């Protein structure tokens, strides 16, 4: 009998499938996004060296009175600002197995509006 997958293992399977094709280089690093039930995190990663170049979470950008979507927008803006300081203009977007909607889309759109290209 086939067992039903839970939400987490389904997302992890999608992420593995995505990661087969999405890799970051020094010229075009990977913008990886992870969201939990309460927080959202973004990292810019050079997979060739295995180094995290930039890391941002909503814990460092906002107070507790904003919505999750507003926090995601702030994280996207901050990632773009820090990437600009590091002279990074182009990235590969890794949605981490999550659908490109809601907080993930808000983060991506705000990073694009601040100058990141993907």
C-alpha distances in whole Angstrom, upper triangle without the diagonal:
4,6,10,13,16,19,21,18,18,22,22,20,23,25,24,25,28,29,29,32,34,36,39,43,46,47,44,42,39,39,35,35,32,32,31,31,35,36,36,37,39,39,41,40,42,39,41,43,40,42,42,45,45,43,43,41,42,43,46,47,47,48,46,47,45,42,39,40,44,43,41,44,46,43,43,47,48,45,48,51,50,49,52,54,52,53,49,49,46,43,39,37,34,32,29,26,28,29,32,33,35,36,35,37,40,40,40,43,45,45,46,48,50,50,47,46,42
4,7,9,13,16,17,15,14,18,18,16,19,22,21,21,24,26,26,28,30,32,36,39,42,44,40,38,35,35,32,31,29,29,28,28,32,33,33,34,35,36,38,37,38,35,38,40,37,39,39,42,41,39,39,38,39,40,43,44,44,45,43,44,42,39,36,37,40,39,37,40,42,40,40,44,44,42,44,47,46,45,48,50,48,49,46,46,42,39,35,33,30,28,26,22,24,25,29,30,31,33,31,33,36,36,36,39,41,41,42,45,46,46,43,42,39
4,6,9,13,14,12,12,16,16,15,17,20,20,20,23,25,25,28,29,31,34,38,41,42,39,37,33,33,30,29,26,26,25,25,29,30,30,31,32,34,36,35,37,34,37,38,35,37,36,39,39,37,37,35,36,37,40,41,41,42,39,41,39,36,33,34,37,36,34,37,40,37,37,41,41,39,42,45,44,43,46,48,46,47,44,44,41,37,34,32,28,26,23,21,22,23,27,28,29,30,29,31,34,34,34,37,39,39,40,43,44,44,41,41,37
4,7,10,12,10,10,13,14,13,15,18,18,19,21,23,24,26,27,30,33,36,39,41,37,35,31,31,27,26,24,23,22,22,26,27,27,29,30,31,34,33,35,33,36,37,34,36,35,38,37,34,34,32,33,34,37,38,38,39,36,38,36,33,30,30,34,33,31,34,36,34,34,38,39,37,39,42,41,41,44,46,44,45,42,42,39,35,32,29,26,24,21,18,19,20,24,24,26,27,26,28,31,31,31,34,36,36,37,40,41,42,39,38,35
4,7,8,6,6,10,11,10,12,15,15,16,18,20,21,23,24,27,29,33,36,37,34,31,28,27,24,22,20,20,19,19,23,24,24,25,26,28,30,29,31,29,32,34,30,32,31,34,33,31,31,29,29,31,34,35,35,36,34,35,33,30,27,28,31,30,28,31,33,31,31,35,35,33,35,39,38,37,40,42,40,42,38,38,35,32,28,26,22,20,18,15,16,17,21,22,23,24,23,25,28,28,28,31,33,33,34,37,38,38,35,35,31
4,6,6,6,9,10,11,13,14,16,17,19,20,22,24,24,27,29,33,35,37,33,31,27,26,22,21,18,17,16,16,19,21,21,22,24,26,28,28,31,29,32,33,30,31,30,32,31,29,28,26,27,28,31,32,31,32,30,32,30,27,24,25,28,27,25,29,31,28,29,33,33,31,34,37,36,35,39,40,39,40,37,37,34,31,28,25,22,19,16,14,14,16,20,20,21,21,21,23,26,26,26,29,31,31,32,35,36,37,34,34,31
4,6,5,6,9,10,11,12,14,16,17,18,21,22,22,24,27,30,33,34,31,28,24,23,19,17,15,14,13,13,17,18,18,19,21,23,26,26,28,27,30,31,28,29,27,30,28,26,25,23,23,25,28,28,28,29,27,28,26,23,20,21,25,24,22,25,27,25,25,29,29,28,30,33,33,32,35,37,36,37,34,34,31,28,25,22,19,16,13,11,11,12,16,16,17,17,17,20,22,22,23,25,27,27,29,31,32,33,31,30,27
4,5,5,6,9,10,11,12,14,15,16,19,21,20,22,24,28,30,32,29,26,22,21,17,15,12,12,11,12,15,16,16,17,19,20,23,23,26,24,27,28,25,26,24,27,26,23,23,21,22,23,26,27,27,28,26,28,26,23,20,21,24,23,21,24,26,23,24,28,28,26,28,31,30,30,33,35,34,35,32,32,30,26,23,20,17,14,11,10,10,13,16,17,18,17,16,20,22,21,22,25,26,26,28,31,31,32,29,29,26
4,5,5,6,9,10,10,12,14,15,17,19,20,21,24,27,30,32,29,26,22,22,18,17,15,15,14,16,19,19,19,19,21,22,24,23,26,23,27,28,24,26,25,28,27,25,25,23,25,26,29,30,30,31,30,32,30,27,23,24,28,26,24,27,29,26,26,30,30,28,30,33,32,31,35,36,35,36,33,33,30,27,24,21,17,15,12,10,12,14,18,19,20,20,19,22,24,23,24,27,29,28,30,32,33,34,31,30,27
4,5,5,6,9,10,11,12,14,16,18,18,21,23,27,30,31,28,25,22,21,18,17,15,15,15,16,20,20,19,20,21,22,24,24,26,24,27,28,25,27,26,28,27,25,25,24,25,27,29,30,30,32,30,32,29,26,23,23,27,26,23,26,28,26,25,29,30,27,30,33,32,31,34,36,35,36,32,32,29,26,22,20,16,14,11,8,10,12,15,17,18,19,17,20,23,22,22,25,27,27,28,31,32,32,29,29,25
4,5,5,6,9,10,10,12,15,16,16,18,20,24,27,28,25,22,18,18,14,13,11,12,12,14,17,17,16,16,17,18,20,20,23,21,24,26,23,24,22,25,24,22,22,20,21,23,26,26,27,29,27,29,26,24,20,20,24,22,19,22,24,22,22,25,26,24,26,29,28,27,31,32,31,32,28,28,26,22,19,16,13,10,8,5,6,9,13,14,16,16,14,17,19,19,19,22,24,23,24,27,28,29,26,25,22
4,5,5,6,9,10,10,13,15,15,17,19,22,25,27,24,21,17,17,14,13,11,13,13,16,19,18,17,16,17,18,19,19,21,19,22,23,20,22,20,23,23,21,21,20,22,24,26,27,28,30,29,31,28,26,22,23,26,24,21,24,26,23,23,26,26,24,26,29,28,27,30,32,30,31,28,28,26,22,19,16,13,11,8,6,9,12,15,17,19,18,16,19,21,20,20,23,25,24,26,29,29,29,26,26,23
4,5,5,6,9,10,11,14,14,17,20,23,26,28,24,22,19,19,16,16,15,16,17,19,22,21,20,20,20,20,22,20,22,20,23,24,21,23,23,26,25,24,25,24,26,27,30,30,31,33,32,34,31,29,25,25,28,27,24,27,28,26,25,29,29,26,28,32,30,29,32,34,32,33,29,29,26,23,19,17,14,13,10,8,11,13,16,18,20,20,18,20,23,22,22,25,27,26,27,30,31,31,28,27,23
4,5,5,6,9,10,12,12,15,18,22,25,26,22,20,17,17,14,14,13,15,16,18,21,20,18,18,18,19,20,19,21,19,22,24,21,23,22,24,24,23,23,23,24,26,29,29,30,32,31,32,30,27,23,23,26,25,22,24,26,23,23,26,27,24,26,29,28,27,30,32,30,31,27,27,24,20,17,15,11,10,8,5,8,10,12,15,18,18,15,17,20,20,19,22,24,23,24,27,28,28,25,23,20
4,5,5,6,9,10,10,12,15,18,21,23,19,17,13,13,11,11,11,13,15,18,20,19,16,16,15,15,16,16,17,15,19,20,18,19,18,21,20,19,20,20,22,24,26,26,28,30,29,31,28,26,22,22,25,23,20,22,24,21,20,24,24,21,23,26,25,24,27,29,27,28,24,24,21,17,14,12,9,8,5,4,8,10,12,15,18,17,14,16,19,18,17,20,22,21,22,25,26,26,22,21,18
4,5,5,7,9,10,12,15,18,21,23,20,18,15,15,13,14,14,16,18,21,23,22,20,18,18,17,18,16,17,15,18,20,17,19,19,22,22,21,22,23,25,27,28,29,31,33,33,35,32,30,26,26,28,27,23,26,27,24,23,27,27,24,25,29,27,25,29,31,28,29,25,26,23,19,16,14,11,11,9,8,12,14,16,19,21,21,18,20,23,21,20,24,26,24,25,28,29,28,24,23,20
4,6,6,8,9,12,15,19,22,23,20,18,15,16,14,15,16,18,20,23,25,24,21,20,19,19,19,18,19,16,19,21,19,21,21,24,24,23,25,25,27,29,31,31,33,35,35,36,33,31,27,26,29,28,24,26,28,25,24,28,28,25,26,30,29,26,30,32,29,30,26,26,22,19,15,14,11,12,10,8,12,13,15,19,21,21,18,20,23,22,20,23,26,24,24,28,29,28,24,23,19
4,5,6,6,9,12,16,19,20,17,15,12,13,11,13,14,16,19,22,24,22,19,18,17,16,16,15,16,14,17,20,18,19,19,21,21,21,22,22,24,27,28,28,30,33,32,34,31,28,25,24,26,25,22,23,25,22,21,24,25,21,23,26,25,23,26,28,26,26,22,22,19,15,12,10,8,9,8,7,10,12,13,16,19,19,15,17,20,19,17,20,22,20,21,24,25,24,21,19,15
4,5,5,7,10,13,17,18,15,13,10,12,10,12,14,17,19,22,24,22,19,17,16,15,14,13,13,11,14,16,14,16,16,18,19,19,21,21,24,26,27,28,30,33,33,34,32,30,26,25,27,26,22,24,26,22,21,24,24,21,22,25,24,22,25,27,24,24,21,21,18,14,11,11,8,10,8,9,13,15,15,19,21,20,17,19,21,19,18,21,23,21,21,25,25,24,20,19,16
4,6,8,11,14,18,19,16,15,13,15,14,16,17,21,23,26,28,26,23,21,19,18,17,15,15,12,14,17,16,18,19,21,22,22,24,25,28,30,31,32,34,37,37,38,35,33,29,29,31,29,26,28,29,26,24,27,28,24,25,28,27,24,27,29,26,27,23,23,20,16,13,13,11,13,12,12,16,17,18,22,24,24,20,22,25,23,21,24,26,24,24,28,28,27,23,21,18
4,6,10,12,16,16,14,13,11,14,13,16,18,21,24,27,29,26,23,21,19,18,17,15,15,12,14,17,16,19,19,20,21,22,24,25,28,30,31,31,33,36,37,38,35,33,29,28,30,29,25,26,28,25,23,26,26,23,23,27,25,23,25,28,25,24,21,20,17,14,10,11,10,13,12,13,16,17,17,21,23,23,19,20,23,21,19,22,24,22,21,25,26,24,20,18,15
4,7,10,14,14,11,10,8,10,10,13,15,19,22,25,26,24,20,18,16,14,13,11,12,10,12,15,14,16,16,17,18,18,20,22,24,27,27,27,30,33,33,35,32,30,26,25,27,26,22,23,24,21,19,22,23,19,19,23,22,19,22,24,21,21,17,17,14,11,7,8,7,10,10,12,14,16,15,19,21,20,17,18,20,18,16,19,21,18,18,22,22,21,17,15,12
4,7,10,11,9,8,6,10,10,14,16,20,23,26,27,24,21,18,15,13,11,9,8,6,8,11,11,12,13,14,16,17,19,21,24,27,27,27,30,33,34,36,33,31,28,27,28,26,23,24,25,22,20,22,22,18,19,22,20,17,20,22,19,19,16,16,13,10,7,9,9,12,12,14,17,19,18,21,24,22,19,20,22,19,17,20,22,19,19,23,23,21,17,15,13
4,7,8,6,4,4,8,10,13,16,20,23,26,27,24,20,17,14,11,9,6,5,5,7,10,9,10,11,11,13,15,17,20,23,25,25,25,28,32,33,34,32,30,27,26,27,25,22,23,23,20,18,20,20,16,16,19,17,14,17,18,15,15,12,13,10,8,6,9,9,13,14,16,18,20,19,22,24,22,19,20,22,19,16,19,20,17,17,21,20,18,14,14,12
4,5,5,5,7,11,13,17,20,23,26,30,30,27,23,20,17,14,10,8,5,6,6,8,10,10,11,11,14,16,19,22,25,27,27,27,30,34,35,37,34,33,30,29,30,28,25,25,25,22,20,22,21,17,17,19,17,14,17,18,14,14,11,13,10,9,9,12,13,17,17,20,22,24,22,26,27,25,22,23,24,21,19,22,22,19,19,22,21,19,15,14,13
4,6,6,9,12,15,18,21,25,28,31,31,28,24,21,17,14,10,9,6,8,7,8,10,10,11,10,13,16,19,22,25,27,26,26,30,33,35,37,34,34,31,30,30,28,25,25,25,22,20,21,20,16,16,18,16,12,14,15,11,11,9,11,10,10,11,14,15,19,20,23,25,26,25,27,29,27,23,24,25,22,20,22,23,19,19,22,20,18,15,15,15
4,6,10,13,16,19,22,26,29,32,32,29,25,22,18,15,12,11,9,11,10,12,14,13,14,12,14,18,20,23,26,28,27,27,30,34,36,37,34,34,31,30,30,28,25,25,25,22,20,20,20,17,16,17,16,12,13,15,12,10,8,9,8,8,10,14,16,19,21,24,25,26,24,27,29,27,23,24,25,22,19,21,21,18,17,20,19,16,13,12,12
4,7,9,12,16,19,23,26,29,29,26,22,19,16,13,10,9,8,10,11,13,13,13,13,12,13,16,18,21,24,26,25,25,28,32,33,35,32,31,28,26,27,25,22,22,22,20,17,18,18,15,14,16,15,11,13,15,12,11,8,8,5,5,6,10,12,16,17,20,21,22,20,23,25,23,20,20,21,18,16,18,19,15,15,18,17,14,11,10,9
4,7,9,13,16,20,23,26,26,23,19,16,12,10,6,5,5,7,9,11,11,10,9,9,10,13,15,18,21,23,22,23,26,29,31,32,30,29,26,24,25,23,20,20,20,17,15,17,16,13,13,15,13,10,13,15,12,12,8,10,7,5,6,9,10,14,15,18,19,21,19,22,23,21,18,19,20,17,15,17,18,14,15,18,17,15,11,11,10
4,6,10,13,16,19,23,23,20,16,13,10,8,5,5,7,8,10,12,11,11,9,10,10,12,14,16,19,21,21,21,24,28,29,30,27,26,23,22,23,21,18,18,19,16,14,16,16,12,13,16,14,12,15,17,14,14,11,12,9,6,5,6,6,10,11,14,15,17,16,19,20,18,15,16,17,14,12,16,16,13,14,18,17,15,12,11,10
4,7,10,13,17,20,20,17,13,10,7,6,4,6,9,11,14,15,13,12,10,10,9,10,11,13,15,18,18,18,21,24,25,27,24,22,19,18,19,17,14,15,15,12,10,13,13,9,10,13,12,10,13,15,14,14,11,11,10,6,6,5,6,8,10,13,14,15,14,16,17,15,11,13,14,11,9,13,13,10,12,15,14,14,10,11,9
4,7,10,14,17,17,14,11,8,6,5,6,7,11,11,15,16,13,12,10,11,10,9,11,12,14,17,17,18,20,23,24,26,23,21,18,17,19,16,13,15,16,12,11,15,14,11,13,16,15,13,17,18,17,18,15,15,13,10,8,6,5,6,7,10,11,13,13,15,16,13,10,13,14,11,10,14,15,12,14,18,17,17,13,14,12
4,7,10,13,14,11,7,6,5,7,9,11,14,15,18,19,16,16,13,14,12,10,10,10,12,14,16,16,17,20,21,22,19,18,14,14,16,13,10,12,14,10,10,13,13,11,13,16,15,15,18,20,19,20,17,17,16,12,11,8,6,5,6,9,9,11,11,12,13,10,7,10,11,9,9,13,13,12,14,17,17,17,14,15,14
4,7,10,11,9,6,5,6,9,12,13,17,17,20,21,18,17,14,16,14,11,11,9,11,13,15,16,17,19,19,21,19,17,13,14,16,13,11,14,15,12,12,16,15,13,16,19,18,18,21,23,22,23,20,21,19,16,15,12,9,7,6,9,8,11,12,13,13,10,8,12,13,11,12,15,16,15,18,20,20,21,18,19,17
4,7,8,6,4,6,9,12,15,17,20,20,24,25,21,21,18,19,17,14,12,10,10,12,15,15,16,17,16,18,16,14,10,11,14,11,9,13,14,12,13,16,16,15,18,20,20,20,23,25,24,26,23,23,22,19,18,14,12,10,9,10,8,11,12,12,11,8,8,12,12,11,13,16,16,16,19,21,21,22,20,21,20
4,5,5,6,8,12,15,18,19,23,23,27,27,23,23,20,22,19,16,14,11,11,12,15,16,16,17,16,18,16,14,11,13,15,13,12,15,16,14,16,19,19,18,21,23,23,23,26,28,27,29,26,27,26,23,21,18,16,13,11,12,11,13,15,15,13,11,11,15,15,14,16,19,19,19,22,24,24,26,24,25,23
4,6,8,11,15,18,21,23,27,27,30,31,27,26,23,25,22,19,17,13,12,13,17,17,16,17,14,16,15,12,9,12,15,13,12,16,17,16,18,21,21,20,23,25,25,26,29,30,30,32,29,30,29,26,24,21,19,16,14,15,12,15,16,15,13,11,13,16,16,15,18,20,20,21,24,25,26,28,26,27,26
4,7,10,14,17,21,23,27,27,31,31,27,26,23,24,21,17,15,11,9,10,14,14,13,13,11,13,12,10,7,11,13,10,11,15,15,14,16,19,18,19,22,23,23,25,27,28,29,31,28,29,28,26,25,21,20,17,16,17,15,17,18,16,14,11,13,16,15,15,18,20,19,20,23,24,24,27,25,27,26
4,7,10,14,17,19,23,24,28,27,24,23,19,20,17,14,11,7,6,7,11,11,11,12,11,13,12,11,7,10,11,8,9,12,12,10,13,16,15,15,18,20,19,21,24,25,25,27,25,25,25,22,22,19,17,15,14,16,14,16,17,16,13,10,11,15,14,12,15,18,17,17,21,22,21,24,22,24,23
4,7,11,14,16,20,21,25,24,21,20,17,17,14,11,9,6,6,8,11,11,12,14,13,15,13,12,8,9,11,8,6,10,10,8,10,13,13,12,15,17,17,18,21,22,22,24,21,22,21,18,18,15,14,12,12,14,12,14,14,14,12,8,9,12,11,9,12,15,14,14,17,19,18,20,18,20,19
4,7,10,13,17,18,21,21,18,16,13,14,11,8,6,4,7,9,10,11,13,15,16,18,16,15,12,13,13,10,8,11,11,8,9,12,11,10,13,15,14,15,18,19,19,21,18,19,19,16,16,13,12,11,11,14,13,15,15,15,14,11,10,13,13,10,12,15,14,13,16,18,18,19,17,19,18
4,7,10,13,15,18,18,16,14,10,11,8,6,5,6,9,11,12,12,15,18,19,21,18,17,14,14,15,12,9,11,11,7,8,11,10,7,11,13,12,12,15,16,16,17,15,16,15,12,12,10,10,10,10,14,13,15,14,16,15,12,10,13,12,9,10,13,13,11,14,16,15,16,13,15,15
4,6,10,12,15,15,12,10,7,7,5,4,6,9,12,14,14,14,17,21,22,24,22,21,18,18,18,15,13,15,14,10,10,13,11,8,11,13,11,10,14,15,13,15,13,14,14,11,11,10,10,11,11,15,15,18,17,18,18,15,13,15,16,12,12,16,15,12,15,18,16,16,13,15,14
4,7,10,12,12,11,9,6,5,5,6,9,12,15,17,16,17,20,23,25,27,24,24,21,20,20,18,15,16,16,12,11,13,12,8,10,12,10,8,12,13,11,12,9,11,11,8,9,9,10,12,13,16,17,19,18,20,20,18,15,17,17,13,13,16,15,12,14,17,15,15,11,13,12
4,6,9,9,7,6,4,6,7,9,12,15,18,20,19,20,23,27,28,30,28,27,24,23,24,21,19,20,19,16,15,17,15,12,14,16,13,11,15,15,12,14,11,13,12,9,10,11,10,13,13,17,18,20,19,22,23,20,17,19,20,16,16,19,19,15,17,20,19,18,14,15,14
4,6,6,6,5,6,7,10,12,15,18,22,23,22,24,27,30,32,34,31,31,27,27,27,25,22,23,23,19,18,20,18,15,16,18,15,13,16,16,13,14,11,14,12,10,10,12,12,16,16,19,21,23,22,25,26,24,21,22,23,20,18,22,21,18,19,22,21,19,16,16,15
4,5,5,7,8,10,13,14,18,20,23,25,25,26,29,32,33,35,33,32,29,28,29,27,24,25,25,21,20,23,21,18,19,21,18,16,19,20,16,17,15,17,15,12,11,13,12,16,15,18,20,23,22,25,27,24,21,23,25,21,20,23,24,20,21,25,24,22,18,18,17
4,6,8,11,12,15,17,21,23,27,28,28,29,32,35,37,39,36,36,32,32,32,30,27,28,28,25,23,25,24,20,21,23,20,18,20,21,17,18,16,18,16,14,13,16,16,19,18,21,24,26,25,29,30,28,25,26,28,25,23,26,26,23,24,27,26,24,20,20,19
4,5,9,10,14,16,20,22,26,27,26,28,31,34,36,38,36,36,32,32,33,30,27,29,28,24,24,25,23,20,21,23,20,17,20,20,16,18,16,19,17,16,16,18,17,21,20,23,25,28,27,30,31,29,26,28,29,25,24,27,27,24,25,28,26,25,21,22,21
4,7,10,12,14,17,20,23,24,24,26,29,32,33,35,33,33,29,29,30,27,25,27,26,22,22,24,22,19,20,22,19,17,20,20,17,19,17,19,18,15,15,17,15,18,17,20,22,25,25,28,29,26,23,26,27,23,22,26,26,23,24,27,26,24,21,21,20
4,6,9,11,15,17,21,22,21,23,26,29,31,33,31,31,28,28,28,25,23,24,23,20,20,21,19,16,18,19,16,14,18,17,14,16,14,17,17,14,15,16,16,18,17,21,23,26,25,27,28,25,23,25,25,22,21,25,24,21,23,25,23,22,19,20,20
4,6,7,11,14,17,18,17,19,22,25,27,29,27,27,24,24,25,21,20,21,20,16,16,18,15,12,15,16,13,12,15,15,12,15,13,16,15,13,14,14,14,16,16,19,21,23,23,25,25,22,20,22,22,18,18,22,21,18,20,23,21,20,17,18,18
4,7,10,14,17,18,17,18,22,25,27,29,27,27,25,24,24,21,19,20,19,15,15,16,14,11,12,13,10,9,12,11,8,11,10,13,13,12,14,15,15,17,18,21,22,25,23,25,25,22,20,22,22,18,18,20,19,16,18,21,18,17,15,17,17
4,7,10,14,15,13,14,18,21,23,25,23,24,21,21,20,17,16,17,15,12,12,13,10,7,10,10,7,7,11,10,9,12,10,13,14,12,14,14,14,16,17,20,21,23,21,23,23,19,17,19,19,15,15,18,16,13,16,18,16,16,13,16,16
4,7,11,12,10,12,15,18,20,23,21,21,18,18,18,15,14,15,13,10,11,12,10,8,11,12,9,10,14,13,12,15,14,16,16,14,15,14,14,15,15,19,19,21,20,21,21,17,16,18,17,14,15,18,16,14,17,19,17,17,15,18,18
4,7,8,7,8,12,15,17,19,17,17,15,15,15,11,10,12,10,6,9,10,7,6,10,11,9,11,14,14,14,17,15,17,17,15,16,15,15,15,15,19,18,20,19,20,18,15,14,16,15,11,13,16,14,12,16,17,15,17,15,18,18
4,5,6,7,9,12,13,16,14,14,12,13,13,9,9,11,9,6,9,11,9,9,13,14,13,14,17,18,18,20,19,20,20,18,19,16,16,15,15,18,17,19,18,18,17,13,13,16,14,11,14,16,14,14,17,19,17,19,17,20,20
4,5,5,6,9,10,12,10,11,9,10,10,6,7,9,8,6,10,11,10,11,14,15,14,17,19,19,20,23,21,22,22,20,21,18,18,16,17,20,18,19,18,18,15,12,13,15,13,11,14,16,14,14,18,18,17,20,19,21,21
4,6,6,8,9,12,12,13,11,13,13,9,11,13,11,9,13,14,12,13,17,17,16,19,21,21,22,24,23,24,25,23,24,21,21,19,19,22,20,22,22,21,19,15,16,19,17,15,18,20,17,18,21,22,20,23,22,25,25
4,6,9,11,14,13,15,14,15,13,10,12,13,10,9,12,13,10,12,15,14,13,16,19,18,19,22,21,23,24,22,24,22,21,21,21,24,22,24,23,23,21,17,18,20,18,15,18,20,17,17,20,21,19,21,20,24,24
4,7,10,12,11,13,12,13,11,8,10,10,7,7,10,10,8,11,13,13,13,16,17,17,19,21,21,22,23,22,23,21,21,20,21,24,22,24,22,21,19,15,16,18,15,13,16,17,14,14,18,18,16,19,19,22,23
4,7,8,7,10,10,12,9,6,10,11,8,9,12,12,11,14,16,16,16,19,21,21,23,25,24,25,26,24,26,23,23,22,23,25,23,24,23,21,18,15,17,19,15,14,18,18,15,16,20,19,18,21,21,25,25
4,6,7,10,11,13,11,9,13,14,11,13,16,16,15,18,20,19,20,23,24,24,26,29,28,28,30,28,29,26,26,25,25,27,25,26,25,23,20,17,20,21,18,17,21,21,19,20,23,23,22,25,25,28,29
4,6,8,9,12,11,9,13,14,13,14,17,18,17,20,22,22,23,25,27,27,29,31,30,31,31,30,30,27,27,24,25,27,24,25,25,22,19,16,19,21,18,18,22,22,20,22,25,24,24,27,27,30,30
4,7,10,12,10,10,13,14,13,15,18,18,18,21,23,23,24,27,28,29,31,32,31,31,32,31,31,28,28,26,26,28,25,25,25,22,19,16,20,21,18,18,22,22,20,22,25,24,24,27,27,30,30
4,7,8,6,7,10,11,10,12,15,15,16,18,20,21,22,24,26,26,28,30,29,28,29,27,28,25,25,23,24,25,22,22,21,19,15,13,16,17,14,15,18,18,16,18,21,20,20,24,24,27,27
4,5,5,6,9,10,11,13,15,16,17,19,20,21,23,25,26,28,29,30,29,28,28,26,27,23,23,20,21,22,19,19,18,16,12,10,14,15,12,13,17,17,15,18,20,20,20,24,24,26,26
4,5,5,6,9,10,11,12,14,15,16,19,20,21,22,24,26,27,28,26,26,26,24,23,20,19,17,18,19,15,16,15,13,10,7,11,12,10,11,14,15,14,16,19,19,19,22,22,24,23
4,5,5,6,9,10,11,13,14,15,17,19,20,21,23,25,26,27,25,24,24,22,22,18,18,15,17,18,15,15,13,11,7,5,9,9,7,8,11,12,11,13,16,16,17,20,19,21,20
4,5,5,6,9,10,11,12,14,16,17,19,20,21,23,25,26,24,23,24,22,23,20,20,18,20,21,18,18,16,14,11,8,11,12,8,9,12,12,10,13,16,15,15,19,19,21,21
4,5,5,6,9,10,11,12,14,15,16,18,20,21,23,24,22,22,23,21,22,19,19,17,18,20,17,18,16,15,12,9,11,12,9,9,12,13,11,13,16,16,15,19,18,21,21
4,5,5,6,9,10,11,12,14,15,16,18,20,21,22,20,20,20,18,18,15,15,13,15,17,14,15,13,12,9,6,7,9,6,5,9,10,8,10,13,13,14,16,15,18,17
4,5,5,6,9,10,11,13,14,15,17,19,20,21,19,18,19,17,18,15,16,15,17,19,17,16,14,13,11,8,9,9,5,5,8,8,6,8,11,10,11,14,14,16,16
4,5,5,6,9,10,11,12,14,15,17,18,20,18,18,19,18,19,17,18,17,19,21,19,20,17,16,14,11,12,12,9,8,11,11,8,9,12,12,11,14,14,17,18
4,5,5,6,9,10,11,12,14,15,16,18,16,17,17,16,17,14,15,14,16,19,17,18,16,16,14,10,10,12,9,7,9,11,8,8,12,12,11,14,13,16,16
4,5,5,6,9,10,11,12,15,15,16,14,14,14,13,14,12,13,13,15,18,16,17,14,14,13,10,9,10,8,4,6,8,5,4,8,9,8,11,10,12,13
4,5,5,6,9,10,11,13,14,15,14,13,15,14,16,15,17,16,19,22,20,20,17,17,16,13,13,13,10,8,9,9,6,5,8,8,6,9,9,13,14
4,5,5,6,8,10,11,12,14,13,14,15,15,17,16,17,17,19,22,21,22,19,20,18,15,15,15,13,10,11,12,9,8,11,11,9,11,11,15,16
4,5,5,6,9,10,11,12,10,11,12,11,13,12,14,15,16,20,19,20,18,18,18,15,13,14,13,9,10,12,9,7,10,11,9,10,9,12,13
4,6,5,6,9,10,10,9,8,10,10,13,13,15,16,18,22,21,21,18,19,19,16,15,15,13,10,10,11,8,5,8,9,6,7,6,10,12
4,5,5,6,9,10,10,10,13,13,16,16,18,20,22,25,24,25,22,22,22,19,18,18,16,13,13,14,11,9,11,11,7,8,9,13,15
4,5,5,6,9,9,10,13,13,16,16,18,19,21,24,24,25,23,24,23,20,19,19,18,14,15,16,13,11,13,14,11,11,10,14,16
4,5,5,6,5,7,9,9,13,14,16,18,20,23,23,24,21,23,23,20,18,18,18,14,14,15,13,10,12,13,10,9,8,11,13
4,5,5,6,7,10,12,15,16,19,21,23,26,26,26,24,25,25,22,20,20,19,16,15,16,14,11,12,13,9,8,8,11,14
4,5,8,10,13,14,18,19,21,23,25,28,28,29,27,28,27,24,23,23,22,19,18,19,17,14,15,16,12,12,12,15,17
4,6,9,11,12,16,17,19,22,23,27,27,28,26,28,28,25,23,23,23,19,19,20,18,15,16,18,14,13,12,14,16
4,6,9,11,15,17,20,22,24,27,28,29,26,28,28,26,23,23,23,20,18,19,18,15,15,16,13,11,10,12,15
4,6,8,11,13,16,19,21,24,24,25,23,25,25,23,20,20,20,17,15,17,16,12,13,15,12,10,8,9,11
4,7,10,12,16,18,21,24,24,24,21,23,24,22,19,19,19,16,14,15,14,11,10,12,10,7,5,6,9
4,7,10,13,16,18,21,21,22,19,21,23,21,18,17,18,16,13,14,14,11,10,13,12,9,6,5,6
4,6,9,12,15,17,18,19,16,19,20,19,15,15,16,14,11,13,14,10,10,14,13,11,7,6,5
4,6,10,12,14,15,16,14,17,19,18,14,14,16,14,11,14,15,12,12,16,16,14,10,8,6
4,6,9,11,12,12,10,13,15,14,10,11,13,11,8,11,13,10,11,14,15,14,10,9,6
4,5,8,9,11,10,13,15,14,10,11,14,12,10,13,15,13,14,17,18,17,14,13,10
4,6,6,7,7,10,12,11,7,9,12,10,9,12,14,13,14,17,18,18,15,15,12
4,5,9,10,12,14,12,9,12,15,13,12,16,18,16,18,21,22,22,18,18,15
4,7,9,12,14,13,10,13,16,15,14,17,20,19,20,23,24,24,21,20,17
4,6,8,10,10,8,10,13,13,13,15,17,17,18,21,22,23,20,20,17
4,6,8,10,8,9,12,13,12,14,17,17,18,20,22,23,20,19,17
4,7,8,6,5,9,10,9,10,13,14,14,16,19,19,17,16,13
4,6,6,5,8,10,10,10,13,15,15,17,19,20,18,18,16
4,6,5,6,9,10,11,12,14,15,16,19,20,19,20,18
4,5,5,6,9,10,11,12,14,15,17,19,17,18,17
4,5,5,6,9,10,11,12,14,16,17,15,16,14
4,5,5,6,8,10,10,12,14,15,14,14,13
4,6,5,6,9,10,11,12,15,14,15,14
4,6,5,6,9,10,11,13,11,13,13
4,6,5,6,9,10,11,9,10,9
4,5,5,6,9,10,9,10,10
4,5,5,6,9,9,11,12
4,5,5,7,6,8,9
4,5,5,5,6,8
4,6,7,9,11
4,6,9,12
4,6,10
4,7
4
